[in-house]
Amino acid sequence: MEQALPDPERPLKPAALEPLGRSDAGLEAGVGEEAEGSREEGSGTDTMTENNFGLKKIEISVSEAEKRTGRNAMNMQETYTAYLIETRSVEHADGQSVLTDSLWRRYSEFELLRNYLLVYYPHIVVPPLPEKRAEFVWHKLSADNMDPDFVERRRIGLENFLLRVASHPILCRDKIFYLFLTQEGNWKETVNETGFQLKADSRLKALNATFRVKNPDKRFTELKHYSDELQSVISHLLRVRARVADRLYGVYKVHGNYGRVFSEWSAIEKEMGDGLQSAGHHMDVYASSIDDILEDEEHYADQLKEYLFYAEALRAVCRKHELMQYDLEMAAQDLASKKQQCEELATGTVRTFSLKGMTTKLFGQETPEQREARIKVLEEQINEGEQQLKSKNLEGREFVKNAWTDIERFKEQKNRDLKEALISYAVMQISMCKKGIQVWTNAKECFSKM
Amino acid sequence: MEGEHRASQACSSQLPSGGAGGESPGGGAPFAGSSGSSTLLQADVLDLDEDEDDLEVFSKDASLMDMNSFSPMMPTSPLSMINQIKFEDEADLKDLFITVDAPESHVTTIETFITYRIITKTSRGEFDSSEFEVRRRYQDFLWLKGKLEEVHPTLIIPPLPEKFIVKGMVDRFNDDFIETRRKALHKFLNRIADHPTLTFNEDFKIFLTAQAWELSSHKKQGPGLLSRMGQTVRAVASSMRGVKNRPDEFMEMNNFIEIFSQKINLIDKISQRIYKEERDYFDEMKEYGPIHILWSDSEEDLVDTLRGVASCIDKCCKATEKRMSGLSEALLPVVHEYVLYSEMLMGVMKRRDQIQAELDSKVEALTYKKGDTDLLTEEIGKLEDKVECANNALKADWERWKLNMQNDIKSAFTDMAEENIHYYEQCLATWESFLTSQTDLHLGEDSEDKL
């Protein structure tokens, strides 16, 4: 390809990896890592990730795709595509790379990995996977998952995903990720054993929190808003782009008909014959040039799609914050009400409604001893509650801090990547124009010689 | 009849017959043979002083007009038409300039119709004045064409635009339709004016100069509708016989016409389709640019880049529009005219065959001794002349037509290629300048980081 698009150039990008990372990296690891200096997540070939921890550098590539048949969970025959993941370690001294691992994975395993990462790193904007089914398709392009062009683009997308994870300062240390690259068999079981599915927040809980939270950090609210806008505008852009591609295809291909008719016409023309014939040839060239042009544009569309899906990852982080904040608010509210109860019991005033109050009215006052007991229980609970609130507060603040660090990192990455994508789009257009000028200049010459 | 007289004069090989330069009436040959009065005309034409006087009149007008308009859209100045009529007769010998413009709608109790204004400027002696302005409707053009075909059955009469286009036409008073028709009618009259024989046709002159009532009364003089219909029926019957004895060169001609007709029809369809696809592309592009602007509203750091892309897309959009209009002016009308021409040609072949058939039937009659031998011999003599005339006229006109066709087609497609080149050059410049601005910015940012 003439135009160097970031993704295909990426296979040789080294990524940091600590072989014995912790599976439950959690927040503490995040805090530690981030202090070590800035990570540049460059998607272009210019920025390289340097690992300051002195460990081996590795290169990851998804080099092949293969159709397979096998039996699924319900023992039915199915066809799926498997992707070959190759990992190479780069020796410091001579820069030579040695193949250390190679295994096959299918799309569903990638999904499993990502879902795991989402649960264990809720403060990280987790890179998205390429789309499961082809969307924003213009008519000539196949929407079939088995179509070789789609498979090829998906291969590139999966490689991109792995590279993004590998070059993320925190995610790259994850053990499950390491095993994904190195342990073919049994990996699924290992992941499931972490019990991450149980740790996942229920959708219902999250939804509830989103509606009821009173005081979320404003930045997250803005971020949510931004990610909605991003998703909407990129979707719109991709839809229109697909329609434009469709129309452009039509314009080019109809010209191909000239080729055939000119050729037939040239048979009866003495003077004009040669000119017609050769002009017709150029019309054929013009018509067929659109295939490559639009193929390249699909890569551009894929780059935009990645950020379309990133919008959802951003929203996931916001949701987690809302959930934690809501949790905190509920805990604070609970503590406040207990304190109030305690106070009322101590002073004898009943301001708040309580079941105890009601039953007291119905069944008679309690004894001072009973009251003392209750106050003691409440005081214990209040103590506990205050501890919990403190730690929840701390947790919440840590989350916000770490999340926001990753979000800043993400923003820079996004700006770089999108700018590069837009520039590569311009490069594509330029190439298309140059081809057009050439073909039509040739055709014009033929016409003027008729 | 005068028309016939002229035809027989023309056939005494005064029409340049084929070969290169068959186009140019350089030596004034075609003019000379036509009629007594035109010998004088020839002198007029070569008289430079008179030409200059007339040219002065024209250039006064020209200075008021836009000399840059190469397009047949507003050929208000006769001088500007010189550019267009490149391969017809040489410009400096042109003495008849016609424009068709200013369509107007007329409503009567019975019908509504459109008339077109026809302005004629000429230096020819046989015209009473040097300038004429009349209004004609489509029916009048039809009449003229019919008369020309009648008088010159084996000359290639230029085609008229269609009566009406059924497919996709809702309203025959639609602006686009009227404009397309106007341009085609303009072409029609100018082609006649440039034809070495047709230009001196009497009906043509009357068409250009007569007032409405004069034209009406003149029209009524010709053979009636019924007799013309009768001719048609005989014609169909006899043309079949004419095919049998058709000389080789006309077989070749017919073969060419058949294939040409097929191909030009296909090209017409393809070209119309390209126009449609380009228009659809343009419609989608219009929406594409603004989305980037919308996006830039939510991206602080990408505003320049996004707006840059949006502006490039919009500029390319405009360039597409220009390409479309170029196509519809340079290519589509030319190709379509030749579609109509191919129909005309088939009619000409038929008429030639008919004339031959008349001769053949008389010869047959003589062979089988049906009827008065002397009378038949005399008739055959006349018919032989007639056939020879018709064949020569057609041969000469055919060569002229082919040359014109080649030039017109070459011109039209060269223009189309030029439009496309220009379109891509414009788009290239737009995107390249965007790219430069982006990489300049990028370099600027880099050096800032290093500081």
Interface residues (C-beta under 8 A of the other chain):
Chain A: Y226 E229 L230 V233 I234 H236 L237 V240 R241 R243 V244 D246 R247 L248 G250 V251 V254 H255 N257 Y258 V261 E264 W265 A267 I268 E269 E271 M272 G275 A279 N415 L418 K419 L422 I423 Y425 A426 V427 Q429 I430 C433 K434 G436 I437 W440 T441 A443 K444 F447 S448 M450
Chain B: N255 F256 I259 F260 K263 L266 I267 I270 R273 I274 E277 E278 D280 Y281 D283 E284 M285 E287 Y288 I291 H292 L294 W295 S298 E299 D301 L302 T305 L306 G308 V309 C312 C316 Q406 I409 K410 F413 T414 A417 E418 N420 I421 Y423 Y424 E425 C427 L428 W431 E432 F434 L435 Q438 T439
